[in-house]
């Protein structure tokens, strides 16, 4: 009699313990995969949205500070070599809710890496400003600084968008963005070949071996980097001088895109 009373319960338990239908299991696994993908996407987007800084980098006298001032106020102003950072919120003109924090970093050789170390983790994007007039003379120094930025572990990990702003295009002797890109790729390729010793990180600690820039066995070009790299020609001074407007429509469009 006891066995008869337990039999329905045992049958129900057996049905619950029976392996699920393969079709149902496939659907459940698919839903689980979608949920995990959404969680990862939200995590990545959250990290990106927490990085609101656009760093202005470059050598001394490249025109970073004037670009910084023009973007914020539209007005020309006399500038001098910076020894500290300057920051301000930049609002995209066609979307007042979209904004980034512009940070102008010193370009002096003794300061630039320590300021990059301070702000690199917050960078959503980097504007690397090049003096298009002095470029032929400064190409090795420009490539050296850019190389140090590109092999930095934090920059490689976060892969902020990179814009090479070829400034001072109002001057007749200015080199074109295309020529600057070609020369930089050539110099960066040479640098990665000649760097046989293990580099050090920005804080001076060893990184455990040379960082590979680009693809092994191929000549370097910017398309090999983990971040998207673009080039624009611009003039912080403008073709009409101090009384006129700056000429950096390409830079403004790029900032609107990454904001």
Buried (B, 14 or more C-beta within 10 A) or exposed (E): EEEEEEEEEEEEEEEEEEEEEEEEEEEEEEEEEEEEEEEEEEEEEEEEEEBBBBBBBBBBBBBBBBBBBBBBEEEBEEBEEBEEBBBEEBBBEEEEEBBBBBBBBBBEEEBBBEBBBEBBEBBBBBBBBBBBBBBEEBBEBBBBBBBBBBBBEBBBEBEBBBBBBBBBBBBEEBBBBEBBBEBBBBBBBBBBEEBEEEBEBBEEEEEEEEBEBBEEEEEBBBEBBEBBBBBBBBBBBBEEEEEEEBBBEBBBEBBBEBB
